[in-house]
Amino acid sequence: MKLRDSNTNDRKPAVAGQFYPGSKKELQTELKKLFQTAKRQQDTKGTLKALISPHAGYIFSGGVAASAFNQIPEKKTYKRIFILASSHQFNFGGASVYTEGNYETPLGKVKVDTELANTISQSSQLFKNRVDAHIDEHSLEVQLPFLQYKLGKTFKLIPIVLGTNNAADCKKIAEALRPYFTAENLFVISTDFSHYPDYDDANKIDLITANSICQNKPEELLKTLKNNSSQNIKNLVTSLCGWTSVLTLLYLTENEKYVFKEIKYRNSADAGVFADKKRVVGYWAITVYESNQTFTISEEEQEEILLLARNTITDFLKKGKKSSAEAPKPGSILNQKAGVFVSVYINNELRGCIGGFEQGKSLHELIRQMAISSIRDRRFKAVKHEELGDMKIEVSVLSPLKKIQSADEIELGRHGIFIQEGFNSGTFLPQVIEKTNWDVFEFLGHCSRDKAGLGWEGWKTAEMFTYEAVIIKDKGLNIQ
């Protein structure tokens, strides 16, 4: 197969017929099947800015990749798709933007925005004219049929292959790309996860890596990757083969309010073909949204959260101690990190309310901790085992804190408030307004004086943060 057309310099498909079907008809059939079974996240609001997708053969990772691309809203159009893919063929400082022509797949031509590609390529010495980095590279190519199937011909491509193994290069590449990280464009980050531990180790290490990515902290990801490699996990070659592409994304999103969400996980042994559980490769689909979206949790996830809180309390009251619990499945919301408040009611009377902000712990850990603390809240009579039949639970899951400069940024009923000065701090959940009808200054004054111990006007010199909460209640809970 010719890899470039001597007349047009278009980049011909290099792995069609190997990583995915080589004919148009077969590829369309395969993509249709993959999208029919792909996961679709419900109740997601906001603008999709980026997605992380695997790049293995479709027979192994196609379902995960389709679940990533299936998060693109129906009838959505983008001006450009930026694909960042780390090179499997070459090591070179920086990255290469393909400027010679278009990309082709069995589904047809993907038009490259050569004008912008040239502009980016000339914007920094980190961008190299390395056509050879594109010719045989599969990690970028395999993403294209998914985009063609989902978006048709409504976009132009900016294909970028990273040859660097240097974190500082990734940061500079992100700086060069930041002007294009806008609502009109979508960034696709191509990476597989662990190579080649056994099945159980892959599940564990891939979850750790995905959780680290979702913290949106570049240094945390680098720390996690280093720690993964020091664990002496048998046959583990890497825990993130496209780490430079992912790191570049995190440098684009750090210090901004973006929401990362784990969509779907599987590894090569889950494919059911050549299912060697002794040496597997892991795959995650992860999305990135603007954080101005309303903080939401699906009904299915809400039920999972309530069940964990109830089971934790029931088990504790039955045994008199906190027992171990089965770890949540990969992809569960319980693996994510967020703040939590757990309130316990007996016959609709509050008997405990304990919580805290994200402390580096998963929701699974924090819900269990706060659930037990809530039934031992010293402000109330401890809940007893015989009262379980009359117990109802409310769990508030909190979004990340957002620092604000003015009371004008607070939206009553939507925002909770956290005030901090030195070692003094206090918070009110958003639902406090429903019970008090305070205005914003009363909301801040009471929190400052009654919760943080800073006096009625102490909030004026303290640090202020807002957050949102998804309030999850047992059916029949009627709180006035």
C-alpha positions as CSV (number, residue, x, y, z in Angstrom):
1,M,0.0,0.0,0.0
2,K,1.3,3.5,-0.9
3,L,1.7,5.6,2.2
4,R,1.8,9.0,0.4
5,D,0.4,10.0,-3.0
6,S,3.2,11.5,-5.1
7,N,0.7,14.0,-6.6
8,T,-1.0,15.3,-3.4
9,N,1.2,14.3,-0.5
10,D,-1.9,13.0,1.3
11,R,-1.1,10.5,4.0
12,K,-2.5,7.1,3.1
13,P,-3.8,4.7,5.7
14,A,-1.0,2.6,7.1
15,V,-2.9,0.1,9.4
16,A,-6.2,-0.4,7.5
17,G,-6.8,-4.1,7.3
18,Q,-4.8,-4.6,10.4
19,F,-6.0,-2.5,13.3
20,Y,-9.5,-2.0,11.7
21,P,-11.3,-3.3,8.5
22,G,-9.6,-2.3,5.3
23,S,-12.7,-1.8,3.1
24,K,-15.3,1.0,3.4
25,K,-18.2,-1.4,3.7
26,E,-16.7,-3.6,6.3
27,L,-15.4,-0.5,8.3
28,Q,-18.9,1.1,8.2
29,T,-20.5,-2.1,9.5
30,E,-17.9,-2.5,12.3
31,L,-18.3,1.1,13.4
32,K,-22.1,0.9,13.4
33,K,-21.9,-2.2,15.6
34,L,-19.4,-0.5,18.0
35,F,-21.6,2.6,18.3
36,Q,-24.7,0.6,18.9
37,T,-23.2,-0.9,22.0
38,A,-21.2,2.1,23.1
39,K,-21.9,3.8,26.4
40,R,-23.7,7.1,26.4
41,Q,-23.4,9.2,29.6
42,Q,-26.7,10.7,30.6
43,D,-27.4,14.1,32.2
44,T,-24.2,15.6,31.1
45,K,-24.3,19.4,30.6
46,G,-21.6,21.8,29.4
47,T,-19.3,21.9,26.5
48,L,-17.2,18.8,25.6
49,K,-13.7,20.1,25.2
50,A,-11.6,16.9,24.9
51,L,-11.7,13.2,25.1
52,I,-9.2,10.4,25.8
53,S,-9.5,7.4,23.5
54,P,-7.5,4.2,23.1
55,H,-5.6,3.3,19.9
56,A,-5.4,-0.5,19.8
57,G,-7.0,-2.7,17.2
58,Y,-10.8,-2.3,17.1
59,I,-11.3,-5.9,18.2
60,F,-9.7,-5.1,21.5
61,S,-10.4,-1.4,22.2
62,G,-13.0,-0.4,19.7
63,G,-15.9,-0.5,22.2
64,V,-14.0,1.8,24.6
65,A,-13.1,4.2,21.8
66,A,-16.7,4.3,20.5
67,S,-17.9,5.1,24.0
68,A,-15.5,8.1,24.1
69,F,-16.6,9.4,20.7
70,N,-20.3,8.6,21.6
71,Q,-20.1,11.5,24.1
72,I,-20.1,14.0,21.2
73,P,-23.5,15.5,21.1
74,E,-25.8,14.6,18.2
75,K,-25.6,16.9,15.2
76,K,-22.7,18.7,16.8
77,T,-20.2,20.4,14.5
78,Y,-16.6,21.4,15.2
79,K,-14.4,23.7,13.2
80,R,-11.4,21.6,13.8
81,I,-10.4,18.4,15.5
82,F,-6.9,18.4,17.1
83,I,-5.5,14.9,17.6
84,L,-2.5,14.5,19.9
85,A,-0.8,11.1,19.6
86,S,2.5,10.1,21.1
87,S,4.9,8.5,18.6
88,H,5.5,4.7,18.7
89,Q,8.2,5.0,16.1
90,F,10.5,7.9,16.8
91,N,12.0,9.9,19.7
92,F,12.5,13.5,19.0
93,G,12.2,16.7,20.9
94,G,8.8,18.4,20.6
95,A,6.1,17.4,18.2
96,S,5.3,17.2,14.5
97,V,2.2,18.8,12.9
98,Y,1.4,17.2,9.5
99,T,1.3,20.0,6.9
100,E,1.9,18.2,3.7
101,G,-1.7,17.3,2.7
102,N,-4.7,15.4,4.0
103,Y,-5.2,12.1,5.9
104,E,-7.1,9.2,4.2
105,T,-8.9,6.2,5.5
106,P,-11.2,3.6,3.8
107,L,-14.1,6.0,4.5
108,G,-12.5,8.8,2.5
109,K,-10.4,11.9,2.9
110,V,-10.0,13.8,6.2
111,K,-9.2,17.3,5.2
112,V,-6.3,18.8,7.2
113,D,-6.4,22.5,7.9
114,T,-2.9,23.0,6.3
115,E,-3.0,26.8,6.8
116,L,-3.4,26.6,10.5
117,A,-1.2,23.5,10.7
118,N,1.6,25.6,9.1
119,T,0.9,28.5,11.5
120,I,1.2,26.2,14.5
121,S,4.3,24.4,13.1
122,Q,6.1,27.7,12.8
123,S,4.9,29.1,16.1
124,S,7.6,27.3,18.2
125,Q,10.9,25.6,17.7
126,L,9.4,22.6,19.5
127,F,7.3,21.8,16.3
128,K,9.4,19.8,13.8
129,N,8.8,19.0,10.2
130,R,8.8,15.3,10.7
131,V,6.7,13.7,8.0
132,D,8.2,10.3,8.9
133,A,6.6,10.6,12.3
134,H,3.1,10.4,10.7
135,I,3.6,7.9,7.9
136,D,3.5,4.6,10.0
137,E,2.0,5.9,13.2
138,H,-1.2,4.0,14.1
139,S,-2.2,5.9,17.2
140,L,-3.5,8.9,15.3
141,E,-4.9,7.1,12.3
142,V,-7.2,4.7,14.2
143,Q,-9.1,7.7,15.7
144,L,-10.1,9.0,12.3
145,P,-12.8,6.5,11.3
146,F,-14.7,7.1,14.6
147,L,-14.7,10.9,13.8
148,Q,-15.8,10.3,10.2
149,Y,-18.6,8.0,11.3
150,K,-19.8,10.5,14.0
151,L,-19.2,13.8,12.4
152,G,-19.0,13.1,8.6
153,K,-17.0,15.7,6.7
154,T,-18.0,18.7,8.8
155,F,-14.5,19.2,10.4
156,K,-10.9,19.9,9.5
157,L,-8.0,18.0,11.1
158,I,-4.9,19.2,13.0
159,P,-2.8,16.0,13.3
160,I,0.0,16.2,15.9
161,V,2.4,13.5,16.8
162,L,4.5,14.0,19.9
163,G,8.1,12.7,19.8
164,T,9.2,14.1,23.1
165,N,9.7,12.2,26.4
166,N,10.2,15.5,28.3
167,A,7.5,17.0,30.5
168,A,8.9,20.5,30.0
169,D,8.3,20.1,26.2
170,C,4.7,19.0,26.9
171,K,4.1,22.2,28.9
172,K,5.5,24.4,26.0
173,I,3.4,22.5,23.4
174,A,0.3,23.1,25.6
175,E,1.2,26.8,25.7
176,A,1.4,26.9,21.9
177,L,-2.0,25.1,21.5
178,R,-3.9,27.0,24.2
179,P,-5.3,29.7,21.8
180,Y,-7.1,26.8,20.0
181,F,-8.5,25.1,23.1
182,T,-11.9,26.8,22.5
183,A,-15.5,25.7,22.2
184,E,-15.3,25.6,18.4
185,N,-12.6,22.9,18.4
186,L,-12.4,19.4,20.0
187,F,-9.2,17.8,21.3
188,V,-8.7,14.0,21.0
189,I,-6.0,12.5,23.1
190,S,-4.8,9.1,21.9
191,T,-3.5,6.7,24.5
192,D,-3.7,3.1,25.8
193,F,-3.1,2.4,29.5
194,S,-1.1,-0.4,31.0
195,H,1.1,-2.7,29.0
196,Y,1.5,-5.9,29.8
197,P,0.6,-6.9,33.4
198,D,-1.9,-9.6,34.2
199,Y,-5.6,-9.0,34.2
200,D,-6.1,-8.1,37.9
201,D,-3.0,-5.9,38.1
202,A,-4.2,-4.1,34.9
203,N,-7.6,-3.3,36.5
204,K,-5.9,-1.9,39.6
205,I,-3.1,0.1,38.0
206,D,-5.3,1.5,35.2
207,L,-7.9,2.8,37.7
208,I,-5.1,4.5,39.7
209,T,-3.8,6.1,36.6
210,A,-7.3,7.2,35.4
211,N,-8.1,8.7,38.8
212,S,-4.9,10.6,38.7
213,I,-5.7,12.0,35.2
214,C,-9.1,13.1,36.5
215,Q,-7.5,15.2,39.2
216,N,-6.4,17.6,36.4
217,K,-3.0,18.1,38.0
218,P,0.0,17.5,35.7
219,E,2.5,17.0,38.6
220,E,0.1,14.5,40.2
221,L,0.0,12.4,37.0
222,L,3.8,12.4,36.8
223,K,4.0,11.4,40.4
224,T,1.5,8.6,39.8
225,L,3.3,7.2,36.7
226,K,6.6,7.2,38.7
227,N,5.0,5.4,41.6
228,N,3.4,2.9,39.3
229,S,6.7,2.0,37.8
230,S,8.2,1.6,41.2
231,Q,5.7,-1.1,42.3
232,N,7.5,-3.9,40.6
233,I,4.4,-5.1,38.9
234,K,5.2,-8.2,36.8
235,N,5.5,-7.5,33.1
236,L,4.4,-3.8,33.5
237,V,6.2,-1.9,30.7
238,T,4.2,1.3,31.0
239,S,1.0,2.4,32.7
240,L,0.2,5.0,30.1
241,C,1.8,4.7,26.7
242,G,0.6,8.1,25.5
243,W,1.6,9.9,28.6
244,T,3.1,12.9,26.9
245,S,-0.2,13.5,25.0
246,V,-2.2,13.2,28.2
247,L,0.2,15.4,30.1
248,T,-0.1,18.1,27.4
249,L,-3.8,18.0,27.9
250,L,-3.4,18.5,31.6
251,Y,-1.2,21.5,31.0
252,L,-4.0,22.9,28.9
253,T,-6.6,22.4,31.5
254,E,-4.7,23.0,34.8
255,N,-5.7,25.9,37.0
256,E,-9.0,26.1,35.1
257,K,-12.2,24.5,36.0
258,Y,-12.7,21.5,33.8
259,V,-14.5,18.3,34.7
260,F,-12.9,15.0,33.8
261,K,-15.2,12.0,33.7
262,E,-14.3,8.3,33.4
263,I,-16.7,6.8,30.9
264,K,-15.7,3.2,30.2
265,Y,-12.9,0.8,30.9
266,R,-11.8,-2.6,29.6
267,N,-8.6,-4.4,28.8
268,S,-7.6,-6.7,26.0
269,A,-8.6,-9.9,27.8
270,D,-12.2,-8.5,28.1
271,A,-12.5,-8.7,24.3
272,G,-13.1,-12.5,24.5
273,V,-10.6,-13.3,21.7
274,F,-7.0,-14.3,22.4
275,A,-8.0,-13.7,26.0
276,D,-4.6,-14.1,27.6
277,K,-5.1,-12.8,31.1
278,K,-1.4,-13.0,31.9
279,R,-0.4,-10.2,29.5
280,V,-3.0,-7.5,28.8
281,V,-3.3,-3.9,27.6
282,G,-5.7,-1.5,29.3
283,Y,-8.0,1.0,27.7
284,W,-10.0,4.0,29.2
285,A,-12.5,6.4,27.7
286,I,-12.4,9.7,29.5
287,T,-14.1,13.0,28.7
288,V,-13.3,16.6,29.6
289,Y,-16.1,19.3,29.9
290,E,-16.1,22.9,30.8
291,S,-16.9,23.2,34.5
292,N,-19.5,25.9,34.0
293,Q,-21.9,23.0,33.5
294,T,-24.4,22.2,36.3
295,F,-22.9,19.6,38.6
296,T,-25.0,16.4,37.9
297,I,-25.1,12.7,38.8
298,S,-27.2,10.2,37.0
299,E,-30.1,8.4,38.7
300,E,-28.2,5.1,38.5
301,E,-25.2,6.7,40.2
302,Q,-27.4,8.3,42.8
303,E,-28.8,4.9,43.7
304,E,-25.3,3.5,43.9
305,I,-24.3,6.2,46.3
306,L,-27.4,5.9,48.6
307,L,-26.9,2.1,48.7
308,L,-23.3,2.4,49.8
309,A,-24.2,4.9,52.6
310,R,-27.1,2.7,53.8
311,N,-25.2,-0.5,53.7
312,T,-22.2,1.0,55.5
313,I,-24.4,2.3,58.4
314,T,-26.4,-1.0,58.6
315,D,-23.2,-3.1,58.7
316,F,-21.6,-0.9,61.3
317,L,-24.7,-1.0,63.6
318,K,-25.0,-4.7,63.2
319,K,-21.3,-5.5,63.9
320,G,-20.3,-2.6,66.1
321,K,-17.3,-1.8,63.9
322,K,-16.3,-0.7,60.4
323,S,-15.7,-3.7,58.2
324,S,-14.0,-4.0,54.9
325,A,-16.0,-3.4,51.7
326,E,-15.6,-4.6,48.2
327,A,-13.9,-2.1,45.9
328,P,-16.2,-0.5,43.4
329,K,-16.0,-1.6,39.7
330,P,-13.8,0.3,37.3
331,G,-15.8,3.2,35.8
332,S,-18.0,3.5,38.9
333,I,-18.6,7.1,40.2
334,L,-17.5,5.8,43.6
335,N,-13.9,5.8,42.3
336,Q,-14.0,9.5,41.6
337,K,-12.9,12.1,44.1
338,A,-15.4,14.7,45.5
339,G,-16.6,16.1,48.7
340,V,-19.5,14.5,50.6
341,F,-22.0,15.3,53.4
342,V,-24.1,12.5,54.9
343,S,-27.2,13.3,56.8
344,V,-29.2,10.7,58.8
345,Y,-32.9,11.1,59.7
346,I,-35.0,9.0,62.1
347,N,-38.7,9.6,61.5
348,N,-37.7,12.7,59.5
349,E,-35.9,14.1,62.5
350,L,-32.2,15.0,61.9
351,R,-29.9,12.7,64.0
352,G,-26.6,13.4,62.3
353,C,-24.9,15.4,59.6
354,I,-21.2,15.0,58.9
355,G,-19.1,15.7,55.8
356,G,-16.1,17.2,54.3
357,F,-14.5,18.3,51.1
358,E,-12.4,16.2,48.7
359,Q,-9.4,15.0,50.7
360,G,-7.6,12.9,48.1
361,K,-10.0,10.1,48.9
362,S,-12.4,8.4,46.6
363,L,-16.2,8.8,47.0
364,H,-16.2,5.2,48.1
365,E,-13.9,5.9,51.0
366,L,-15.3,9.3,52.0
367,I,-19.0,8.1,51.9
368,R,-18.2,5.2,54.2
369,Q,-16.2,7.5,56.6
370,M,-18.9,10.2,56.7
371,A,-21.8,7.7,57.0
372,I,-20.4,6.1,60.1
373,S,-19.5,9.5,61.6
374,S,-23.0,10.8,60.9
375,I,-24.7,8.2,63.2
376,R,-22.2,9.2,65.9
377,D,-22.6,13.0,65.5
378,R,-22.0,14.3,69.0
379,R,-24.6,17.0,68.6
380,F,-27.3,14.3,68.5
381,K,-28.4,11.1,70.2
382,A,-26.5,8.2,68.6
383,V,-28.5,6.1,66.1
384,K,-29.3,2.6,67.3
385,H,-29.7,-0.6,65.4
386,E,-33.4,-0.9,66.2
387,E,-34.0,2.4,64.6
388,L,-32.8,1.3,61.1
389,G,-36.4,0.7,60.0
390,D,-37.2,4.3,60.6
391,M,-33.9,5.7,59.0
392,K,-33.7,7.7,55.9
393,I,-30.5,9.1,54.4
394,E,-29.5,12.2,52.5
395,V,-26.1,12.4,50.7
396,S,-24.8,15.6,49.3
397,V,-22.0,15.1,46.7
398,L,-20.0,18.3,46.3
399,S,-18.3,19.7,43.2
400,P,-14.7,21.0,43.4
401,L,-14.2,24.3,45.3
402,K,-14.1,27.4,43.1
403,K,-12.4,30.5,44.6
404,I,-14.4,33.7,44.3
405,Q,-13.6,37.3,44.9
406,S,-17.0,38.8,45.4
407,A,-20.4,38.0,47.0
408,D,-21.9,38.8,43.6
409,E,-20.5,35.5,42.3
410,I,-22.8,33.5,44.7
411,E,-26.0,32.1,43.3
412,L,-28.3,31.3,46.2
413,G,-29.8,27.9,46.1
414,R,-27.2,26.7,43.7
415,H,-24.0,27.4,45.5
416,G,-22.7,26.3,48.8
417,I,-20.1,28.5,50.5
418,F,-16.8,27.7,52.2
419,I,-15.0,30.5,54.1
420,Q,-11.4,30.1,55.4
421,E,-9.0,32.3,57.2
422,G,-5.9,30.8,58.8
423,F,-7.0,27.7,60.8
424,N,-10.6,28.9,60.9
425,S,-13.1,27.7,58.3
426,G,-16.8,27.0,57.9
427,T,-19.3,26.0,55.3
428,F,-23.0,26.0,54.4
429,L,-24.5,23.6,51.9
430,P,-26.6,25.1,49.1
431,Q,-29.8,23.7,50.7
432,V,-29.4,25.8,53.8
433,I,-31.2,28.6,51.9
434,E,-34.3,26.5,51.5
435,K,-34.7,26.4,55.3
436,T,-33.7,30.0,56.1
437,N,-34.6,32.3,53.2
438,W,-31.5,34.4,53.9
439,D,-30.2,36.9,51.4
440,V,-26.6,36.5,50.3
441,F,-25.1,38.7,53.0
442,E,-27.0,36.9,55.7
443,F,-25.8,33.6,54.2
444,L,-22.2,34.8,54.3
445,G,-22.6,36.5,57.8
446,H,-24.0,33.4,59.5
447,C,-21.4,31.2,57.9
448,S,-18.6,33.5,58.9
449,R,-19.8,34.0,62.5
450,D,-21.5,30.7,63.3
451,K,-19.4,28.2,61.4
452,A,-16.0,29.8,60.9
453,G,-15.8,31.8,64.1
454,L,-14.6,34.9,62.2
455,G,-17.4,37.3,63.2
456,W,-20.3,38.6,61.1
457,E,-18.2,40.5,58.6
458,G,-15.1,38.2,58.7
459,W,-15.9,36.9,55.3
460,K,-14.9,40.2,53.8
461,T,-11.2,39.5,54.5
462,A,-11.3,35.7,54.3
463,E,-10.9,33.4,51.3
464,M,-14.2,32.5,49.9
465,F,-15.1,29.5,47.7
466,T,-18.3,28.2,46.1
467,Y,-19.3,24.7,45.2
468,E,-22.4,22.9,43.9
469,A,-24.1,19.9,45.4
470,V,-26.1,17.0,44.1
471,I,-28.6,16.2,46.9
472,I,-29.5,12.5,46.9
473,K,-32.4,11.5,49.2
474,D,-34.1,8.3,50.2
475,K,-37.7,8.1,48.9
476,G,-40.2,9.5,51.3
477,L,-37.7,11.8,53.1
478,N,-39.8,14.9,53.9
479,I,-37.7,17.6,55.5
480,Q,-39.2,21.0,56.2
